[in-house]
Amino acid sequence: MRKFSGLGICLCFVLVACTQWACSQSKPQNWTPEQLEQPADLAKVIKENKDLPVIINIGPGAIIPHSIDAGMASENGGMEKFAKIISKLDKNEKIVIYCGCCPFDHCPNVRPAIDELKNKGFTNYYLLNLPSNINKDWISKGYPVNK
């Protein structure tokens, strides 16, 4: 059985520490504050059922009524489905995307979807403001959900 030298143990520790630090860093936002759709505003539009934007779920489940489930944007199949959905839309149509799996800082889905909208030339897209998660920022407030 081979024993690790002091240097080997030290290098392993540094590698683990660096990996944990890199994973804990916040990812930069690729949206502006003006592009955050407020949950109360979207809930009101859904309840009134008129002038609905295109609502696309890019996370683990389409909980919000009238939303299209694209699947998780961080996965290849999800991005492909998302790209197919938006390819059929007018570039100026109002689009609201949402995930809600986790806090924005750690969400693997919102940034790729926003990048895709930008790259395809969309001009009227918004991110539903679910900074914590869908349970805390939507469901617990009594906003409409699919049954």
C-alpha positions, 0 to 999 in steps of 0.5 A, a space after each residue: 500500500 502506497 502512502 501519500 507524502 506531505 506534499 501530495 496531501 497538501 496538493 490534494 487539499 489545495 485542489 479540493 479547496 480551489 474546486 469548492 471556491 470556484 463552484 461557490 462563486 456567483 455567476 455574472 448576471 446576463 440580464 438587467 433589472 428592467 428585464 425582471 418580470 415581477 411575479 405579482 404582475 405576471 400572476 395578475 395577467 394570468 388571472 385576467 387571461 388576456 394579453 398573455 406573454 409567451 411563458 416558457 419554463 426552462 427549469 425542471 417543471 412547468 408549474 405556471 399556467 399557460 407556460 411551455 415546458 422546454 425542459 432544463 436549459 442547462 441540458 442539451 435536450 432542453 436547450 434544443 427544445 428551447 431553441 425550437 420553441 423560440 424559432 417559431 416566435 416573432 422577435 418582438 413578441 413578449 417572452 417571459 422565461 422562468 426556472 425557479 430550481 434554486 437561487 439565481 446565483 446558482 441557477 444553471 438554466 437562466 443564463 444559457 436561455 437568456 444568451 440564446 434569446 440575445 443571440 437570436 435577436 429577441 428584443 422583448 424578453 424577461 426573466 421572472 423574478 424568482 431570486 430564491 426559488 419557485 416555491 418561495 417566490 411564487 407558490 407560497 404567495 398563492 400565485 396560480 399553479 397548474 393542477 
